[in-house]
Amino acid sequence: MRAALRLPRISMNMEEGTIVAWRKQPGEAFRQGEILYEIETEKATQEVEAPCDGRLIEILAPAGATVEVGAEVCRIET
C-alpha cells in the first residue's frame, strides 16, 4: 500500500521545518525506527524516523526545502 508521510510537529510552536538531508533515497527499503531524513527547526536539528517498514517511493520535499507542518514530504510503499 502506498502512503504519504507528512512533516511532523516536533514542538508546540513549530510551524515549519527545513529538510536538511535525506538518509534514504527513492527505491531504498527501510525498517521501522530507521532515520529517513533530518529537519531543522528554529530550535534544533531533528532526525525523523520511519513509522513502519517500507520502501521510499518518491521525495516530495528535497534537501533545502522549507515546508509547513503537515505537508507531504515523501511517498512510501508498505
Phi and psi restraints in degrees (range 20) as a CNS / XPLOR table:
assign (resid 1 and name C) (resid 2 and name N)
       (resid 2 and name CA) (resid 2 and name C) 1.0 -93.4 20.0 2
assign (resid 2 and name N) (resid 2 and name CA)
       (resid 2 and name C) (resid 3 and name N) 1.0 146.1 20.0 2
assign (resid 2 and name C) (resid 3 and name N)
       (resid 3 and name CA) (resid 3 and name C) 1.0 -149.7 20.0 2
assign (resid 3 and name N) (resid 3 and name CA)
       (resid 3 and name C) (resid 4 and name N) 1.0 157.4 20.0 2
assign (resid 3 and name C) (resid 4 and name N)
       (resid 4 and name CA) (resid 4 and name C) 1.0 -101.5 20.0 2
assign (resid 4 and name N) (resid 4 and name CA)
       (resid 4 and name C) (resid 5 and name N) 1.0 138.3 20.0 2
assign (resid 4 and name C) (resid 5 and name N)
       (resid 5 and name CA) (resid 5 and name C) 1.0 -100.6 20.0 2
assign (resid 5 and name N) (resid 5 and name CA)
       (resid 5 and name C) (resid 6 and name N) 1.0 139.8 20.0 2
assign (resid 5 and name C) (resid 6 and name N)
       (resid 6 and name CA) (resid 6 and name C) 1.0 -113.1 20.0 2
assign (resid 6 and name N) (resid 6 and name CA)
       (resid 6 and name C) (resid 7 and name N) 1.0 155.3 20.0 2
assign (resid 6 and name C) (resid 7 and name N)
       (resid 7 and name CA) (resid 7 and name C) 1.0 -64.8 20.0 2
assign (resid 7 and name N) (resid 7 and name CA)
       (resid 7 and name C) (resid 8 and name N) 1.0 121.7 20.0 2
assign (resid 7 and name C) (resid 8 and name N)
       (resid 8 and name CA) (resid 8 and name C) 1.0 -78.5 20.0 2
assign (resid 8 and name N) (resid 8 and name CA)
       (resid 8 and name C) (resid 9 and name N) 1.0 156.7 20.0 2
assign (resid 8 and name C) (resid 9 and name N)
       (resid 9 and name CA) (resid 9 and name C) 1.0 -86.6 20.0 2
assign (resid 9 and name N) (resid 9 and name CA)
       (resid 9 and name C) (resid 10 and name N) 1.0 112.6 20.0 2
assign (resid 9 and name C) (resid 10 and name N)
       (resid 10 and name CA) (resid 10 and name C) 1.0 -83.4 20.0 2
assign (resid 10 and name N) (resid 10 and name CA)
       (resid 10 and name C) (resid 11 and name N) 1.0 -34.4 20.0 2
assign (resid 10 and name C) (resid 11 and name N)
       (resid 11 and name CA) (resid 11 and name C) 1.0 -135.0 20.0 2
assign (resid 11 and name N) (resid 11 and name CA)
       (resid 11 and name C) (resid 12 and name N) 1.0 164.1 20.0 2
assign (resid 11 and name C) (resid 12 and name N)
       (resid 12 and name CA) (resid 12 and name C) 1.0 -60.1 20.0 2
assign (resid 12 and name N) (resid 12 and name CA)
       (resid 12 and name C) (resid 13 and name N) 1.0 -34.1 20.0 2
assign (resid 12 and name C) (resid 13 and name N)
       (resid 13 and name CA) (resid 13 and name C) 1.0 -92.7 20.0 2
assign (resid 13 and name N) (resid 13 and name CA)
       (resid 13 and name C) (resid 14 and name N) 1.0 -1.8 20.0 2
assign (resid 13 and name C) (resid 14 and name N)
       (resid 14 and name CA) (resid 14 and name C) 1.0 -68.3 20.0 2
assign (resid 14 and name N) (resid 14 and name CA)
       (resid 14 and name C) (resid 15 and name N) 1.0 127.7 20.0 2
assign (resid 14 and name C) (resid 15 and name N)
       (resid 15 and name CA) (resid 15 and name C) 1.0 -111.0 20.0 2
assign (resid 15 and name N) (resid 15 and name CA)
       (resid 15 and name C) (resid 16 and name N) 1.0 -30.8 20.0 2
assign (resid 15 and name C) (resid 16 and name N)
       (resid 16 and name CA) (resid 16 and name C) 1.0 -154.2 20.0 2
assign (resid 16 and name N) (resid 16 and name CA)
       (resid 16 and name C) (resid 17 and name N) 1.0 167.8 20.0 2
assign (resid 16 and name C) (resid 17 and name N)
       (resid 17 and name CA) (resid 17 and name C) 1.0 -148.7 20.0 2
assign (resid 17 and name N) (resid 17 and name CA)
       (resid 17 and name C) (resid 18 and name N) 1.0 158.1 20.0 2
assign (resid 17 and name C) (resid 18 and name N)
       (resid 18 and name CA) (resid 18 and name C) 1.0 -108.4 20.0 2
assign (resid 18 and name N) (resid 18 and name CA)
       (resid 18 and name C) (resid 19 and name N) 1.0 129.3 20.0 2
assign (resid 18 and name C) (resid 19 and name N)
       (resid 19 and name CA) (resid 19 and name C) 1.0 -71.1 20.0 2
assign (resid 19 and name N) (resid 19 and name CA)
       (resid 19 and name C) (resid 20 and name N) 1.0 119.4 20.0 2
assign (resid 19 and name C) (resid 20 and name N)
       (resid 20 and name CA) (resid 20 and name C) 1.0 -87.2 20.0 2
assign (resid 20 and name N) (resid 20 and name CA)
       (resid 20 and name C) (resid 21 and name N) 1.0 -48.5 20.0 2
assign (resid 20 and name C) (resid 21 and name N)
       (resid 21 and name CA) (resid 21 and name C) 1.0 -159.7 20.0 2
assign (resid 21 and name N) (resid 21 and name CA)
       (resid 21 and name C) (resid 22 and name N) 1.0 149.4 20.0 2
assign (resid 21 and name C) (resid 22 and name N)
       (resid 22 and name CA) (resid 22 and name C) 1.0 -100.3 20.0 2
assign (resid 22 and name N) (resid 22 and name CA)
       (resid 22 and name C) (resid 23 and name N) 1.0 130.1 20.0 2
assign (resid 22 and name C) (resid 23 and name N)
       (resid 23 and name CA) (resid 23 and name C) 1.0 -90.0 20.0 2
assign (resid 23 and name N) (resid 23 and name CA)
       (resid 23 and name C) (resid 24 and name N) 1.0 -21.4 20.0 2
assign (resid 23 and name C) (resid 24 and name N)
       (resid 24 and name CA) (resid 24 and name C) 1.0 -119.4 20.0 2
assign (resid 24 and name N) (resid 24 and name CA)
       (resid 24 and name C) (resid 25 and name N) 1.0 151.0 20.0 2
assign (resid 24 and name C) (resid 25 and name N)
       (resid 25 and name CA) (resid 25 and name C) 1.0 -116.8 20.0 2
assign (resid 25 and name N) (resid 25 and name CA)
       (resid 25 and name C) (resid 26 and name N) 1.0 158.9 20.0 2
assign (resid 25 and name C) (resid 26 and name N)
       (resid 26 and name CA) (resid 26 and name C) 1.0 -52.3 20.0 2
assign (resid 26 and name N) (resid 26 and name CA)
       (resid 26 and name C) (resid 27 and name N) 1.0 135.4 20.0 2
assign (resid 26 and name C) (resid 27 and name N)
       (resid 27 and name CA) (resid 27 and name C) 1.0 96.4 20.0 2
assign (resid 27 and name N) (resid 27 and name CA)
       (resid 27 and name C) (resid 28 and name N) 1.0 -18.9 20.0 2
assign (resid 27 and name C) (resid 28 and name N)
       (resid 28 and name CA) (resid 28 and name C) 1.0 -80.9 20.0 2
assign (resid 28 and name N) (resid 28 and name CA)
       (resid 28 and name C) (resid 29 and name N) 1.0 140.9 20.0 2
assign (resid 28 and name C) (resid 29 and name N)
       (resid 29 and name CA) (resid 29 and name C) 1.0 -85.8 20.0 2
assign (resid 29 and name N) (resid 29 and name CA)
       (resid 29 and name C) (resid 30 and name N) 1.0 155.8 20.0 2
assign (resid 29 and name C) (resid 30 and name N)
       (resid 30 and name CA) (resid 30 and name C) 1.0 -145.0 20.0 2
assign (resid 30 and name N) (resid 30 and name CA)
       (resid 30 and name C) (resid 31 and name N) 1.0 161.4 20.0 2
assign (resid 30 and name C) (resid 31 and name N)
       (resid 31 and name CA) (resid 31 and name C) 1.0 -111.3 20.0 2
assign (resid 31 and name N) (resid 31 and name CA)
       (resid 31 and name C) (resid 32 and name N) 1.0 154.5 20.0 2
assign (resid 31 and name C) (resid 32 and name N)
       (resid 32 and name CA) (resid 32 and name C) 1.0 -53.8 20.0 2
assign (resid 32 and name N) (resid 32 and name CA)
       (resid 32 and name C) (resid 33 and name N) 1.0 132.3 20.0 2
assign (resid 32 and name C) (resid 33 and name N)
       (resid 33 and name CA) (resid 33 and name C) 1.0 92.9 20.0 2
assign (resid 33 and name N) (resid 33 and name CA)
       (resid 33 and name C) (resid 34 and name N) 1.0 -14.2 20.0 2
assign (resid 33 and name C) (resid 34 and name N)
       (resid 34 and name CA) (resid 34 and name C) 1.0 -70.3 20.0 2
assign (resid 34 and name N) (resid 34 and name CA)
       (resid 34 and name C) (resid 35 and name N) 1.0 151.5 20.0 2
assign (resid 34 and name C) (resid 35 and name N)
       (resid 35 and name CA) (resid 35 and name C) 1.0 -77.0 20.0 2
assign (resid 35 and name N) (resid 35 and name CA)
       (resid 35 and name C) (resid 36 and name N) 1.0 124.9 20.0 2
assign (resid 35 and name C) (resid 36 and name N)
       (resid 36 and name CA) (resid 36 and name C) 1.0 -93.1 20.0 2
assign (resid 36 and name N) (resid 36 and name CA)
       (resid 36 and name C) (resid 37 and name N) 1.0 -43.8 20.0 2
assign (resid 36 and name C) (resid 37 and name N)
       (resid 37 and name CA) (resid 37 and name C) 1.0 -158.5 20.0 2
assign (resid 37 and name N) (resid 37 and name CA)
       (resid 37 and name C) (resid 38 and name N) 1.0 168.8 20.0 2
assign (resid 37 and name C) (resid 38 and name N)
       (resid 38 and name CA) (resid 38 and name C) 1.0 -117.3 20.0 2
assign (resid 38 and name N) (resid 38 and name CA)
       (resid 38 and name C) (resid 39 and name N) 1.0 140.3 20.0 2
assign (resid 38 and name C) (resid 39 and name N)
       (resid 39 and name CA) (resid 39 and name C) 1.0 -123.4 20.0 2
assign (resid 39 and name N) (resid 39 and name CA)
       (resid 39 and name C) (resid 40 and name N) 1.0 150.9 20.0 2
assign (resid 39 and name C) (resid 40 and name N)
       (resid 40 and name CA) (resid 40 and name C) 1.0 -112.4 20.0 2
assign (resid 40 and name N) (resid 40 and name CA)
       (resid 40 and name C) (resid 41 and name N) 1.0 128.6 20.0 2
assign (resid 40 and name C) (resid 41 and name N)
       (resid 41 and name CA) (resid 41 and name C) 1.0 -111.1 20.0 2
assign (resid 41 and name N) (resid 41 and name CA)
       (resid 41 and name C) (resid 42 and name N) 1.0 -175.7 20.0 2
assign (resid 41 and name C) (resid 42 and name N)
       (resid 42 and name CA) (resid 42 and name C) 1.0 -66.7 20.0 2
assign (resid 42 and name N) (resid 42 and name CA)
       (resid 42 and name C) (resid 43 and name N) 1.0 -18.7 20.0 2
assign (resid 42 and name C) (resid 43 and name N)
       (resid 43 and name CA) (resid 43 and name C) 1.0 -105.7 20.0 2
assign (resid 43 and name N) (resid 43 and name CA)
       (resid 43 and name C) (resid 44 and name N) 1.0 -32.8 20.0 2
assign (resid 43 and name C) (resid 44 and name N)
       (resid 44 and name CA) (resid 44 and name C) 1.0 -165.4 20.0 2
assign (resid 44 and name N) (resid 44 and name CA)
       (resid 44 and name C) (resid 45 and name N) 1.0 170.7 20.0 2
assign (resid 44 and name C) (resid 45 and name N)
       (resid 45 and name CA) (resid 45 and name C) 1.0 -99.2 20.0 2
assign (resid 45 and name N) (resid 45 and name CA)
       (resid 45 and name C) (resid 46 and name N) 1.0 131.9 20.0 2
assign (resid 45 and name C) (resid 46 and name N)
       (resid 46 and name CA) (resid 46 and name C) 1.0 -124.9 20.0 2
assign (resid 46 and name N) (resid 46 and name CA)
       (resid 46 and name C) (resid 47 and name N) 1.0 146.3 20.0 2
assign (resid 46 and name C) (resid 47 and name N)
       (resid 47 and name CA) (resid 47 and name C) 1.0 -92.7 20.0 2
assign (resid 47 and name N) (resid 47 and name CA)
       (resid 47 and name C) (resid 48 and name N) 1.0 139.6 20.0 2
assign (resid 47 and name C) (resid 48 and name N)
       (resid 48 and name CA) (resid 48 and name C) 1.0 -111.0 20.0 2
assign (resid 48 and name N) (resid 48 and name CA)
       (resid 48 and name C) (resid 49 and name N) 1.0 124.1 20.0 2
assign (resid 48 and name C) (resid 49 and name N)
       (resid 49 and name CA) (resid 49 and name C) 1.0 -90.2 20.0 2
assign (resid 49 and name N) (resid 49 and name CA)
       (resid 49 and name C) (resid 50 and name N) 1.0 154.4 20.0 2
assign (resid 49 and name C) (resid 50 and name N)
       (resid 50 and name CA) (resid 50 and name C) 1.0 -69.8 20.0 2
assign (resid 50 and name N) (resid 50 and name CA)
       (resid 50 and name C) (resid 51 and name N) 1.0 133.2 20.0 2
assign (resid 50 and name C) (resid 51 and name N)
       (resid 51 and name CA) (resid 51 and name C) 1.0 -78.6 20.0 2
assign (resid 51 and name N) (resid 51 and name CA)
       (resid 51 and name C) (resid 52 and name N) 1.0 -12.8 20.0 2
assign (resid 51 and name C) (resid 52 and name N)
       (resid 52 and name CA) (resid 52 and name C) 1.0 -160.2 20.0 2
assign (resid 52 and name N) (resid 52 and name CA)
       (resid 52 and name C) (resid 53 and name N) 1.0 173.7 20.0 2
assign (resid 52 and name C) (resid 53 and name N)
       (resid 53 and name CA) (resid 53 and name C) 1.0 -74.6 20.0 2
assign (resid 53 and name N) (resid 53 and name CA)
       (resid 53 and name C) (resid 54 and name N) 1.0 148.0 20.0 2
assign (resid 53 and name C) (resid 54 and name N)
       (resid 54 and name CA) (resid 54 and name C) 1.0 174.1 20.0 2
assign (resid 54 and name N) (resid 54 and name CA)
       (resid 54 and name C) (resid 55 and name N) 1.0 -159.8 20.0 2
assign (resid 54 and name C) (resid 55 and name N)
       (resid 55 and name CA) (resid 55 and name C) 1.0 -139.3 20.0 2
assign (resid 55 and name N) (resid 55 and name CA)
       (resid 55 and name C) (resid 56 and name N) 1.0 136.0 20.0 2
assign (resid 55 and name C) (resid 56 and name N)
       (resid 56 and name CA) (resid 56 and name C) 1.0 -76.0 20.0 2
assign (resid 56 and name N) (resid 56 and name CA)
       (resid 56 and name C) (resid 57 and name N) 1.0 124.0 20.0 2
assign (resid 56 and name C) (resid 57 and name N)
       (resid 57 and name CA) (resid 57 and name C) 1.0 -95.7 20.0 2
assign (resid 57 and name N) (resid 57 and name CA)
       (resid 57 and name C) (resid 58 and name N) 1.0 -48.0 20.0 2
assign (resid 57 and name C) (resid 58 and name N)
       (resid 58 and name CA) (resid 58 and name C) 1.0 -152.4 20.0 2
assign (resid 58 and name N) (resid 58 and name CA)
       (resid 58 and name C) (resid 59 and name N) 1.0 136.8 20.0 2
assign (resid 58 and name C) (resid 59 and name N)
       (resid 59 and name CA) (resid 59 and name C) 1.0 -94.1 20.0 2
assign (resid 59 and name N) (resid 59 and name CA)
       (resid 59 and name C) (resid 60 and name N) 1.0 122.8 20.0 2
assign (resid 59 and name C) (resid 60 and name N)
       (resid 60 and name CA) (resid 60 and name C) 1.0 -98.6 20.0 2
assign (resid 60 and name N) (resid 60 and name CA)
       (resid 60 and name C) (resid 61 and name N) 1.0 -22.7 20.0 2
assign (resid 60 and name C) (resid 61 and name N)
       (resid 61 and name CA) (resid 61 and name C) 1.0 -124.6 20.0 2
assign (resid 61 and name N) (resid 61 and name CA)
       (resid 61 and name C) (resid 62 and name N) 1.0 97.7 20.0 2
assign (resid 61 and name C) (resid 62 and name N)
       (resid 62 and name CA) (resid 62 and name C) 1.0 -70.1 20.0 2
assign (resid 62 and name N) (resid 62 and name CA)
       (resid 62 and name C) (resid 63 and name N) 1.0 166.0 20.0 2
assign (resid 62 and name C) (resid 63 and name N)
       (resid 63 and name CA) (resid 63 and name C) 1.0 -54.3 20.0 2
assign (resid 63 and name N) (resid 63 and name CA)
       (resid 63 and name C) (resid 64 and name N) 1.0 134.5 20.0 2
assign (resid 63 and name C) (resid 64 and name N)
       (resid 64 and name CA) (resid 64 and name C) 1.0 98.0 20.0 2
assign (resid 64 and name N) (resid 64 and name CA)
       (resid 64 and name C) (resid 65 and name N) 1.0 -16.5 20.0 2
assign (resid 64 and name C) (resid 65 and name N)
       (resid 65 and name CA) (resid 65 and name C) 1.0 -77.9 20.0 2
assign (resid 65 and name N) (resid 65 and name CA)
       (resid 65 and name C) (resid 66 and name N) 1.0 139.3 20.0 2
assign (resid 65 and name C) (resid 66 and name N)
       (resid 66 and name CA) (resid 66 and name C) 1.0 -102.7 20.0 2
assign (resid 66 and name N) (resid 66 and name CA)
       (resid 66 and name C) (resid 67 and name N) 1.0 125.6 20.0 2
assign (resid 66 and name C) (resid 67 and name N)
       (resid 67 and name CA) (resid 67 and name C) 1.0 -129.7 20.0 2
assign (resid 67 and name N) (resid 67 and name CA)
       (resid 67 and name C) (resid 68 and name N) 1.0 153.1 20.0 2
assign (resid 67 and name C) (resid 68 and name N)
       (resid 68 and name CA) (resid 68 and name C) 1.0 -78.3 20.0 2
assign (resid 68 and name N) (resid 68 and name CA)
       (resid 68 and name C) (resid 69 and name N) 1.0 151.9 20.0 2
assign (resid 68 and name C) (resid 69 and name N)
       (resid 69 and name CA) (resid 69 and name C) 1.0 -55.7 20.0 2
assign (resid 69 and name N) (resid 69 and name CA)
       (resid 69 and name C) (resid 70 and name N) 1.0 132.9 20.0 2
assign (resid 69 and name C) (resid 70 and name N)
       (resid 70 and name CA) (resid 70 and name C) 1.0 91.9 20.0 2
assign (resid 70 and name N) (resid 70 and name CA)
       (resid 70 and name C) (resid 71 and name N) 1.0 -10.0 20.0 2
assign (resid 70 and name C) (resid 71 and name N)
       (resid 71 and name CA) (resid 71 and name C) 1.0 -75.1 20.0 2
assign (resid 71 and name N) (resid 71 and name CA)
       (resid 71 and name C) (resid 72 and name N) 1.0 146.8 20.0 2
assign (resid 71 and name C) (resid 72 and name N)
       (resid 72 and name CA) (resid 72 and name C) 1.0 -67.7 20.0 2
assign (resid 72 and name N) (resid 72 and name CA)
       (resid 72 and name C) (resid 73 and name N) 1.0 131.8 20.0 2
assign (resid 72 and name C) (resid 73 and name N)
       (resid 73 and name CA) (resid 73 and name C) 1.0 -112.0 20.0 2
assign (resid 73 and name N) (resid 73 and name CA)
       (resid 73 and name C) (resid 74 and name N) 1.0 -25.5 20.0 2
assign (resid 73 and name C) (resid 74 and name N)
       (resid 74 and name CA) (resid 74 and name C) 1.0 -161.6 20.0 2
assign (resid 74 and name N) (resid 74 and name CA)
       (resid 74 and name C) (resid 75 and name N) 1.0 167.5 20.0 2
assign (resid 74 and name C) (resid 75 and name N)
       (resid 75 and name CA) (resid 75 and name C) 1.0 -119.0 20.0 2
assign (resid 75 and name N) (resid 75 and name CA)
       (resid 75 and name C) (resid 76 and name N) 1.0 139.5 20.0 2
assign (resid 75 and name C) (resid 76 and name N)
       (resid 76 and name CA) (resid 76 and name C) 1.0 -127.2 20.0 2
assign (resid 76 and name N) (resid 76 and name CA)
       (resid 76 and name C) (resid 77 and name N) 1.0 166.5 20.0 2
assign (resid 76 and name C) (resid 77 and name N)
       (resid 77 and name CA) (resid 77 and name C) 1.0 -123.0 20.0 2
assign (resid 77 and name N) (resid 77 and name CA)
       (resid 77 and name C) (resid 78 and name N) 1.0 131.3 20.0 2
